[in-house]
Amino acid sequence: MKARYNQLANSASLQEDSVAVLHYPEERKITEATDVLAAPYIVITRINVIYWIQWDPRAKKMVIHLDRLAPYLGATWDV
């Protein structure tokens, strides 16, 4: 188990200034006022498995674990 965790922790999946999506395990109702939850976040700093992210340069920084982040691949549109 330790080897698998270390492999995940040491893999550089998200670099600084890359864009990521934040995963919320509980389902939240998204309205226009809280549309920030669906916005892509910018990775500010990486500290092992902990990341500091921000969705706007004027917004407060958030400390998030690697397990809750995924690389942002762009907007997807259902046709």
Distance bins in CASP14 RR format, pairs under 12 A and 6 or more apart:
PFRMAT RR
TARGET T0000
AUTHOR 0000-0000-0000
RMODE 2
METHOD distances of the structure
MODEL  1
1 7 0 0 0 0 0 1 0 0 0 0 0
1 8 0 0 0 0 0 1 0 0 0 0 0
2 8 0 0 0 0 0 1 0 0 0 0 0
2 9 0 0 0 0 0 1 0 0 0 0 0
2 10 0 0 0 0 0 1 0 0 0 0 0
3 9 0 0 0 0 0 1 0 0 0 0 0
3 10 0 0 0 0 0 1 0 0 0 0 0
4 10 0 0 0 0 0 1 0 0 0 0 0
4 11 0 0 0 0 0 1 0 0 0 0 0
5 11 0 0 0 0 0 1 0 0 0 0 0
5 48 0 0 0 0 0 1 0 0 0 0 0
5 49 0 0 0 0 1 0 0 0 0 0 0
5 65 0 0 0 0 0 1 0 0 0 0 0
5 66 0 0 0 0 0 1 0 0 0 0 0
5 67 0 0 0 0 0 1 0 0 0 0 0
6 48 0 0 0 0 0 1 0 0 0 0 0
6 49 0 0 0 0 1 0 0 0 0 0 0
7 13 0 0 0 0 0 1 0 0 0 0 0
7 49 0 0 0 0 0 1 0 0 0 0 0
7 66 0 0 0 0 0 1 0 0 0 0 0
8 48 0 0 0 0 0 1 0 0 0 0 0
8 49 1 0 0 1 0 0 0 0 0 0 0
8 65 0 0 0 0 0 1 0 0 0 0 0
8 66 1 0 0 1 0 0 0 0 0 0 0
8 67 0 0 0 0 1 0 0 0 0 0 0
8 69 0 0 0 0 0 1 0 0 0 0 0
9 46 0 0 0 0 0 1 0 0 0 0 0
9 47 0 0 0 0 0 1 0 0 0 0 0
9 48 1 0 1 0 0 0 0 0 0 0 0
9 49 1 0 1 0 0 0 0 0 0 0 0
9 50 0 0 0 0 1 0 0 0 0 0 0
9 51 0 0 0 0 0 1 0 0 0 0 0
9 65 0 0 0 0 0 1 0 0 0 0 0
9 66 1 0 0 1 0 0 0 0 0 0 0
9 67 0 0 0 0 0 1 0 0 0 0 0
10 46 0 0 0 0 0 1 0 0 0 0 0
10 48 0 0 0 0 1 0 0 0 0 0 0
10 49 0 0 0 0 1 0 0 0 0 0 0
10 66 0 0 0 0 0 1 0 0 0 0 0
11 46 0 0 0 0 0 1 0 0 0 0 0
11 48 0 0 0 0 0 1 0 0 0 0 0
11 49 0 0 0 0 1 0 0 0 0 0 0
11 66 0 0 0 0 1 0 0 0 0 0 0
12 18 0 0 0 0 0 1 0 0 0 0 0
12 43 0 0 0 0 0 1 0 0 0 0 0
12 46 1 0 0 1 0 0 0 0 0 0 0
12 48 0 0 0 0 0 1 0 0 0 0 0
12 49 0 0 0 0 0 1 0 0 0 0 0
12 51 0 0 0 0 0 1 0 0 0 0 0
12 66 0 0 0 0 0 1 0 0 0 0 0
12 71 0 0 0 0 0 1 0 0 0 0 0
13 20 0 0 0 0 1 0 0 0 0 0 0
13 43 0 0 0 0 0 1 0 0 0 0 0
13 46 0 0 0 0 1 0 0 0 0 0 0
13 49 0 0 0 0 0 1 0 0 0 0 0
13 51 0 0 0 0 1 0 0 0 0 0 0
13 66 1 0 0 1 0 0 0 0 0 0 0
13 67 0 0 0 0 0 1 0 0 0 0 0
13 69 0 0 0 0 1 0 0 0 0 0 0
13 70 0 0 0 0 1 0 0 0 0 0 0
13 71 1 0 0 1 0 0 0 0 0 0 0
14 20 1 0 1 0 0 0 0 0 0 0 0
14 21 0 0 0 0 0 1 0 0 0 0 0
14 22 0 0 0 0 0 1 0 0 0 0 0
14 40 0 0 0 0 0 1 0 0 0 0 0
14 41 0 0 0 0 1 0 0 0 0 0 0
14 42 0 0 0 0 0 1 0 0 0 0 0
14 43 1 0 1 0 0 0 0 0 0 0 0
14 44 0 0 0 0 0 1 0 0 0 0 0
14 45 0 0 0 0 0 1 0 0 0 0 0
14 46 1 0 0 1 0 0 0 0 0 0 0
14 47 0 0 0 0 0 1 0 0 0 0 0
14 49 0 0 0 0 0 1 0 0 0 0 0
14 50 0 0 0 0 0 1 0 0 0 0 0
14 51 1 0 0 1 0 0 0 0 0 0 0
14 52 0 0 0 0 0 1 0 0 0 0 0
14 53 0 0 0 0 1 0 0 0 0 0 0
14 64 0 0 0 0 0 1 0 0 0 0 0
14 65 0 0 0 0 0 1 0 0 0 0 0
14 66 1 0 0 1 0 0 0 0 0 0 0
14 67 0 0 0 0 0 1 0 0 0 0 0
14 68 0 0 0 0 0 1 0 0 0 0 0
14 69 1 0 0 1 0 0 0 0 0 0 0
14 70 0 0 0 0 1 0 0 0 0 0 0
14 71 1 0 0 1 0 0 0 0 0 0 0
14 72 0 0 0 0 1 0 0 0 0 0 0
15 42 0 0 0 0 0 1 0 0 0 0 0
15 43 1 0 0 1 0 0 0 0 0 0 0
15 44 0 0 0 0 0 1 0 0 0 0 0
15 45 0 0 0 0 0 1 0 0 0 0 0
15 46 1 0 0 1 0 0 0 0 0 0 0
15 51 0 0 0 0 0 1 0 0 0 0 0
15 71 0 0 0 0 0 1 0 0 0 0 0
16 42 0 0 0 0 1 0 0 0 0 0 0
16 43 1 0 1 0 0 0 0 0 0 0 0
16 44 1 0 0 1 0 0 0 0 0 0 0
16 45 1 0 0 1 0 0 0 0 0 0 0
16 46 1 0 0 1 0 0 0 0 0 0 0
16 47 0 0 0 0 0 1 0 0 0 0 0
16 51 0 0 0 0 1 0 0 0 0 0 0
16 52 0 0 0 0 1 0 0 0 0 0 0
16 53 0 0 0 0 0 1 0 0 0 0 0
16 54 0 0 0 0 0 1 0 0 0 0 0
17 41 0 0 0 0 0 1 0 0 0 0 0
17 42 1 0 0 1 0 0 0 0 0 0 0
17 43 1 0 0 1 0 0 0 0 0 0 0
17 44 0 0 0 0 1 0 0 0 0 0 0
17 45 0 0 0 0 0 1 0 0 0 0 0
17 46 0 0 0 0 0 1 0 0 0 0 0
17 51 0 0 0 0 0 1 0 0 0 0 0
17 52 0 0 0 0 0 1 0 0 0 0 0
17 53 0 0 0 0 0 1 0 0 0 0 0
17 54 0 0 0 0 0 1 0 0 0 0 0
17 57 0 0 0 0 0 1 0 0 0 0 0
18 40 0 0 0 0 1 0 0 0 0 0 0
18 41 0 0 0 0 1 0 0 0 0 0 0
18 42 1 0 0 1 0 0 0 0 0 0 0
18 43 1 0 1 0 0 0 0 0 0 0 0
18 44 0 0 0 0 0 1 0 0 0 0 0
18 45 0 0 0 0 0 1 0 0 0 0 0
18 46 0 0 0 0 1 0 0 0 0 0 0
18 51 0 0 0 0 1 0 0 0 0 0 0
18 53 0 0 0 0 0 1 0 0 0 0 0
18 69 0 0 0 0 1 0 0 0 0 0 0
18 70 0 0 0 0 0 1 0 0 0 0 0
18 71 1 0 0 1 0 0 0 0 0 0 0
18 72 1 0 0 1 0 0 0 0 0 0 0
18 73 0 0 0 0 0 1 0 0 0 0 0
19 39 0 0 0 0 1 0 0 0 0 0 0
19 40 1 0 1 0 0 0 0 0 0 0 0
19 41 1 0 0 1 0 0 0 0 0 0 0
19 42 1 0 0 1 0 0 0 0 0 0 0
19 43 1 0 0 1 0 0 0 0 0 0 0
19 44 0 0 0 0 0 1 0 0 0 0 0
19 53 0 0 0 0 1 0 0 0 0 0 0
19 54 0 0 0 0 0 1 0 0 0 0 0
19 55 0 0 0 0 0 1 0 0 0 0 0
19 69 0 0 0 0 0 1 0 0 0 0 0
19 70 0 0 0 0 0 1 0 0 0 0 0
19 71 1 0 0 1 0 0 0 0 0 0 0
19 72 1 0 1 0 0 0 0 0 0 0 0
19 73 0 0 0 0 1 0 0 0 0 0 0
19 74 0 0 0 0 1 0 0 0 0 0 0
19 75 0 0 0 0 0 1 0 0 0 0 0
20 39 0 0 0 0 0 1 0 0 0 0 0
20 40 1 0 0 1 0 0 0 0 0 0 0
20 41 1 0 1 0 0 0 0 0 0 0 0
20 42 1 0 0 1 0 0 0 0 0 0 0
20 43 1 0 1 0 0 0 0 0 0 0 0
20 44 0 0 0 0 0 1 0 0 0 0 0
20 46 0 0 0 0 0 1 0 0 0 0 0
20 51 1 0 0 1 0 0 0 0 0 0 0
20 52 0 0 0 0 0 1 0 0 0 0 0
20 53 1 0 0 1 0 0 0 0 0 0 0
20 54 0 0 0 0 0 1 0 0 0 0 0
20 55 0 0 0 0 0 1 0 0 0 0 0
20 62 0 0 0 0 0 1 0 0 0 0 0
20 64 0 0 0 0 1 0 0 0 0 0 0
20 66 0 0 0 0 1 0 0 0 0 0 0
20 68 0 0 0 0 1 0 0 0 0 0 0
20 69 1 0 1 0 0 0 0 0 0 0 0
20 70 1 0 0 1 0 0 0 0 0 0 0
20 71 1 0 0 1 0 0 0 0 0 0 0
20 72 1 0 1 0 0 0 0 0 0 0 0
20 73 0 0 0 0 0 1 0 0 0 0 0
20 74 0 0 0 0 0 1 0 0 0 0 0
21 37 0 0 0 0 0 1 0 0 0 0 0
21 38 0 0 0 0 1 0 0 0 0 0 0
21 39 0 0 0 0 1 0 0 0 0 0 0
21 40 1 0 1 0 0 0 0 0 0 0 0
21 41 1 0 0 1 0 0 0 0 0 0 0
21 42 0 0 0 0 0 1 0 0 0 0 0
21 43 0 0 0 0 0 1 0 0 0 0 0
21 53 0 0 0 0 0 1 0 0 0 0 0
21 55 0 0 0 0 0 1 0 0 0 0 0
21 64 0 0 0 0 0 1 0 0 0 0 0
21 68 0 0 0 0 1 0 0 0 0 0 0
21 69 1 0 0 1 0 0 0 0 0 0 0
21 70 1 0 1 0 0 0 0 0 0 0 0
21 71 1 0 0 1 0 0 0 0 0 0 0
21 72 1 0 1 0 0 0 0 0 0 0 0
21 73 0 0 0 0 1 0 0 0 0 0 0
21 74 0 0 0 0 1 0 0 0 0 0 0
21 75 0 0 0 0 0 1 0 0 0 0 0
21 76 0 0 0 0 0 1 0 0 0 0 0
22 28 0 0 0 0 0 1 0 0 0 0 0
22 36 0 0 0 0 1 0 0 0 0 0 0
22 37 1 0 0 1 0 0 0 0 0 0 0
22 38 0 0 0 0 1 0 0 0 0 0 0
22 39 0 0 0 0 1 0 0 0 0 0 0
22 40 0 0 0 0 1 0 0 0 0 0 0
22 41 1 0 1 0 0 0 0 0 0 0 0
22 42 0 0 0 0 0 1 0 0 0 0 0
22 43 0 0 0 0 0 1 0 0 0 0 0
22 51 0 0 0 0 1 0 0 0 0 0 0
22 53 1 0 0 1 0 0 0 0 0 0 0
22 54 0 0 0 0 0 1 0 0 0 0 0
22 55 0 0 0 0 1 0 0 0 0 0 0
22 62 1 0 0 1 0 0 0 0 0 0 0
22 63 0 0 0 0 0 1 0 0 0 0 0
22 64 1 0 0 1 0 0 0 0 0 0 0
22 65 0 0 0 0 0 1 0 0 0 0 0
22 66 0 0 0 0 0 1 0 0 0 0 0
22 67 0 0 0 0 0 1 0 0 0 0 0
22 68 1 0 0 1 0 0 0 0 0 0 0
22 69 1 0 0 1 0 0 0 0 0 0 0
22 70 0 0 0 0 1 0 0 0 0 0 0
22 71 0 0 0 0 0 1 0 0 0 0 0
22 72 0 0 0 0 1 0 0 0 0 0 0
23 37 0 0 0 0 0 1 0 0 0 0 0
23 38 0 0 0 0 0 1 0 0 0 0 0
23 41 0 0 0 0 0 1 0 0 0 0 0
23 53 0 0 0 0 0 1 0 0 0 0 0
23 64 0 0 0 0 1 0 0 0 0 0 0
23 65 0 0 0 0 0 1 0 0 0 0 0
23 66 0 0 0 0 0 1 0 0 0 0 0
23 67 0 0 0 0 1 0 0 0 0 0 0
23 68 1 0 1 0 0 0 0 0 0 0 0
23 69 1 0 0 1 0 0 0 0 0 0 0
23 70 1 0 0 1 0 0 0 0 0 0 0
23 71 0 0 0 0 0 1 0 0 0 0 0
23 72 0 0 0 0 0 1 0 0 0 0 0
24 30 0 0 0 0 1 0 0 0 0 0 0
24 34 0 0 0 0 0 1 0 0 0 0 0
24 36 0 0 0 0 0 1 0 0 0 0 0
24 37 1 0 0 1 0 0 0 0 0 0 0
24 38 0 0 0 0 1 0 0 0 0 0 0
24 62 0 0 0 0 0 1 0 0 0 0 0
24 64 0 0 0 0 0 1 0 0 0 0 0
24 68 1 0 0 1 0 0 0 0 0 0 0
24 69 0 0 0 0 0 1 0 0 0 0 0
24 70 0 0 0 0 0 1 0 0 0 0 0
25 65 0 0 0 0 0 1 0 0 0 0 0
25 67 0 0 0 0 1 0 0 0 0 0 0
25 68 1 0 0 1 0 0 0 0 0 0 0
26 37 0 0 0 0 0 1 0 0 0 0 0
26 68 0 0 0 0 0 1 0 0 0 0 0
27 37 0 0 0 0 0 1 0 0 0 0 0
28 34 1 0 0 1 0 0 0 0 0 0 0
28 35 0 0 0 0 0 1 0 0 0 0 0
28 36 0 0 0 0 0 1 0 0 0 0 0
28 37 1 0 0 1 0 0 0 0 0 0 0
28 38 0 0 0 0 1 0 0 0 0 0 0
29 35 0 0 0 0 0 1 0 0 0 0 0
29 37 0 0 0 0 1 0 0 0 0 0 0
29 38 0 0 0 0 0 1 0 0 0 0 0
30 36 0 0 0 0 1 0 0 0 0 0 0
30 37 1 0 1 0 0 0 0 0 0 0 0
30 38 1 0 1 0 0 0 0 0 0 0 0
30 39 0 0 0 0 0 1 0 0 0 0 0
31 37 0 0 0 0 1 0 0 0 0 0 0
31 38 0 0 0 0 0 1 0 0 0 0 0
32 38 0 0 0 0 0 1 0 0 0 0 0
34 55 0 0 0 0 0 1 0 0 0 0 0
35 55 0 0 0 0 0 1 0 0 0 0 0
35 56 0 0 0 0 0 1 0 0 0 0 0
36 53 0 0 0 0 0 1 0 0 0 0 0
36 54 0 0 0 0 0 1 0 0 0 0 0
36 55 1 0 1 0 0 0 0 0 0 0 0
36 56 0 0 0 0 1 0 0 0 0 0 0
36 59 1 0 0 1 0 0 0 0 0 0 0
36 60 0 0 0 0 0 1 0 0 0 0 0
36 62 0 0 0 0 0 1 0 0 0 0 0
37 55 0 0 0 0 1 0 0 0 0 0 0
37 62 0 0 0 0 0 1 0 0 0 0 0
38 55 0 0 0 0 1 0 0 0 0 0 0
38 72 0 0 0 0 0 1 0 0 0 0 0
38 74 0 0 0 0 0 1 0 0 0 0 0
38 75 0 0 0 0 0 1 0 0 0 0 0
38 76 0 0 0 0 0 1 0 0 0 0 0
39 53 0 0 0 0 0 1 0 0 0 0 0
39 54 0 0 0 0 0 1 0 0 0 0 0
39 55 1 0 1 0 0 0 0 0 0 0 0
39 56 0 0 0 0 1 0 0 0 0 0 0
39 59 0 0 0 0 1 0 0 0 0 0 0
39 72 0 0 0 0 1 0 0 0 0 0 0
39 74 0 0 0 0 0 1 0 0 0 0 0
39 75 0 0 0 0 0 1 0 0 0 0 0
40 53 0 0 0 0 1 0 0 0 0 0 0
40 54 0 0 0 0 0 1 0 0 0 0 0
40 55 1 0 0 1 0 0 0 0 0 0 0
40 56 0 0 0 0 0 1 0 0 0 0 0
40 69 0 0 0 0 0 1 0 0 0 0 0
40 70 0 0 0 0 0 1 0 0 0 0 0
40 71 0 0 0 0 1 0 0 0 0 0 0
40 72 1 0 1 0 0 0 0 0 0 0 0
40 73 0 0 0 0 1 0 0 0 0 0 0
40 74 1 0 0 1 0 0 0 0 0 0 0
40 75 0 0 0 0 1 0 0 0 0 0 0
41 51 0 0 0 0 1 0 0 0 0 0 0
41 52 0 0 0 0 1 0 0 0 0 0 0
41 53 1 0 1 0 0 0 0 0 0 0 0
41 54 1 0 0 1 0 0 0 0 0 0 0
41 55 1 0 1 0 0 0 0 0 0 0 0
41 56 0 0 0 0 1 0 0 0 0 0 0
41 57 0 0 0 0 0 1 0 0 0 0 0
41 59 0 0 0 0 1 0 0 0 0 0 0
41 60 0 0 0 0 0 1 0 0 0 0 0
41 61 0 0 0 0 0 1 0 0 0 0 0
41 62 1 0 0 1 0 0 0 0 0 0 0
41 63 0 0 0 0 0 1 0 0 0 0 0
41 64 0 0 0 0 1 0 0 0 0 0 0
41 68 0 0 0 0 0 1 0 0 0 0 0
41 69 1 0 0 1 0 0 0 0 0 0 0
41 70 0 0 0 0 0 1 0 0 0 0 0
41 71 0 0 0 0 0 1 0 0 0 0 0
41 72 1 0 0 1 0 0 0 0 0 0 0
42 51 0 0 0 0 0 1 0 0 0 0 0
42 52 0 0 0 0 1 0 0 0 0 0 0
42 53 1 0 0 1 0 0 0 0 0 0 0
42 54 1 0 1 0 0 0 0 0 0 0 0
42 55 1 0 0 1 0 0 0 0 0 0 0
42 56 0 0 0 0 1 0 0 0 0 0 0
42 57 0 0 0 0 1 0 0 0 0 0 0
42 59 0 0 0 0 1 0 0 0 0 0 0
42 61 0 0 0 0 0 1 0 0 0 0 0
42 62 0 0 0 0 0 1 0 0 0 0 0
42 69 0 0 0 0 0 1 0 0 0 0 0
42 72 0 0 0 0 1 0 0 0 0 0 0
43 50 0 0 0 0 0 1 0 0 0 0 0
43 51 1 0 1 0 0 0 0 0 0 0 0
43 52 1 0 0 1 0 0 0 0 0 0 0
43 53 1 0 1 0 0 0 0 0 0 0 0
43 54 0 0 0 0 1 0 0 0 0 0 0
43 55 0 0 0 0 0 1 0 0 0 0 0
43 61 0 0 0 0 0 1 0 0 0 0 0
43 62 0 0 0 0 0 1 0 0 0 0 0
43 63 0 0 0 0 0 1 0 0 0 0 0
43 64 0 0 0 0 1 0 0 0 0 0 0
43 66 0 0 0 0 0 1 0 0 0 0 0
43 69 1 0 0 1 0 0 0 0 0 0 0
43 70 0 0 0 0 0 1 0 0 0 0 0
43 71 0 0 0 0 1 0 0 0 0 0 0
43 72 0 0 0 0 1 0 0 0 0 0 0
44 50 0 0 0 0 0 1 0 0 0 0 0
44 51 1 0 0 1 0 0 0 0 0 0 0
44 52 1 0 1 0 0 0 0 0 0 0 0
44 53 1 0 0 1 0 0 0 0 0 0 0
44 54 1 0 1 0 0 0 0 0 0 0 0
44 55 0 0 0 0 0 1 0 0 0 0 0
44 56 0 0 0 0 0 1 0 0 0 0 0
44 57 0 0 0 0 1 0 0 0 0 0 0
44 59 0 0 0 0 0 1 0 0 0 0 0
44 60 0 0 0 0 0 1 0 0 0 0 0
44 61 1 0 0 1 0 0 0 0 0 0 0
44 62 0 0 0 0 1 0 0 0 0 0 0
44 63 0 0 0 0 0 1 0 0 0 0 0
44 64 0 0 0 0 0 1 0 0 0 0 0
45 51 1 0 0 1 0 0 0 0 0 0 0
45 52 1 0 1 0 0 0 0 0 0 0 0
45 53 0 0 0 0 1 0 0 0 0 0 0
45 54 0 0 0 0 0 1 0 0 0 0 0
45 61 0 0 0 0 1 0 0 0 0 0 0
45 62 0 0 0 0 0 1 0 0 0 0 0
45 63 0 0 0 0 1 0 0 0 0 0 0
45 64 0 0 0 0 0 1 0 0 0 0 0
46 52 0 0 0 0 1 0 0 0 0 0 0
46 53 0 0 0 0 0 1 0 0 0 0 0
46 63 0 0 0 0 0 1 0 0 0 0 0
46 64 0 0 0 0 0 1 0 0 0 0 0
46 65 0 0 0 0 0 1 0 0 0 0 0
46 66 0 0 0 0 1 0 0 0 0 0 0
46 69 0 0 0 0 0 1 0 0 0 0 0
47 53 0 0 0 0 0 1 0 0 0 0 0
47 63 0 0 0 0 1 0 0 0 0 0 0
47 64 0 0 0 0 0 1 0 0 0 0 0
47 65 0 0 0 0 0 1 0 0 0 0 0
47 66 0 0 0 0 0 1 0 0 0 0 0
48 65 0 0 0 0 0 1 0 0 0 0 0
48 66 0 0 0 0 1 0 0 0 0 0 0
49 63 0 0 0 0 0 1 0 0 0 0 0
49 64 0 0 0 0 1 0 0 0 0 0 0
49 65 1 0 0 1 0 0 0 0 0 0 0
49 66 1 0 1 0 0 0 0 0 0 0 0
49 67 1 0 0 1 0 0 0 0 0 0 0
49 68 0 0 0 0 0 1 0 0 0 0 0
49 69 0 0 0 0 1 0 0 0 0 0 0
50 61 0 0 0 0 0 1 0 0 0 0 0
50 62 0 0 0 0 0 1 0 0 0 0 0
50 63 1 0 0 1 0 0 0 0 0 0 0
50 64 1 0 0 1 0 0 0 0 0 0 0
50 65 1 0 0 1 0 0 0 0 0 0 0
50 66 1 0 0 1 0 0 0 0 0 0 0
50 67 0 0 0 0 0 1 0 0 0 0 0
50 68 0 0 0 0 0 1 0 0 0 0 0
50 69 0 0 0 0 0 1 0 0 0 0 0
51 61 0 0 0 0 1 0 0 0 0 0 0
51 62 0 0 0 0 1 0 0 0 0 0 0
51 63 1 0 0 1 0 0 0 0 0 0 0
51 64 1 0 1 0 0 0 0 0 0 0 0
51 65 1 0 0 1 0 0 0 0 0 0 0
51 66 1 0 0 1 0 0 0 0 0 0 0
51 67 0 0 0 0 0 1 0 0 0 0 0
51 68 0 0 0 0 1 0 0 0 0 0 0
51 69 1 0 0 1 0 0 0 0 0 0 0
51 70 0 0 0 0 0 1 0 0 0 0 0
51 71 0 0 0 0 0 1 0 0 0 0 0
52 59 0 0 0 0 0 1 0 0 0 0 0
52 60 0 0 0 0 0 1 0 0 0 0 0
52 61 1 0 1 0 0 0 0 0 0 0 0
52 62 1 0 0 1 0 0 0 0 0 0 0
52 63 1 0 1 0 0 0 0 0 0 0 0
52 64 1 0 0 1 0 0 0 0 0 0 0
52 65 0 0 0 0 0 1 0 0 0 0 0
52 69 0 0 0 0 0 1 0 0 0 0 0
53 59 0 0 0 0 1 0 0 0 0 0 0
53 60 0 0 0 0 0 1 0 0 0 0 0
53 61 1 0 0 1 0 0 0 0 0 0 0
53 62 1 0 1 0 0 0 0 0 0 0 0
53 63 0 0 0 0 1 0 0 0 0 0 0
53 64 1 0 1 0 0 0 0 0 0 0 0
53 65 0 0 0 0 0 1 0 0 0 0 0
53 66 0 0 0 0 0 1 0 0 0 0 0
53 68 0 0 0 0 1 0 0 0 0 0 0
53 69 1 0 0 1 0 0 0 0 0 0 0
53 70 0 0 0 0 0 1 0 0 0 0 0
53 72 0 0 0 0 0 1 0 0 0 0 0
54 60 1 0 0 1 0 0 0 0 0 0 0
54 61 1 0 1 0 0 0 0 0 0 0 0
54 62 1 0 0 1 0 0 0 0 0 0 0
54 63 0 0 0 0 0 1 0 0 0 0 0
54 64 0 0 0 0 0 1 0 0 0 0 0
55 61 0 0 0 0 1 0 0 0 0 0 0
55 62 0 0 0 0 1 0 0 0 0 0 0
55 64 0 0 0 0 0 1 0 0 0 0 0
55 72 0 0 0 0 0 1 0 0 0 0 0
56 62 0 0 0 0 0 1 0 0 0 0 0
62 68 0 0 0 0 1 0 0 0 0 0 0
62 69 0 0 0 0 0 1 0 0 0 0 0
63 69 0 0 0 0 0 1 0 0 0 0 0
64 70 0 0 0 0 0 1 0 0 0 0 0
END
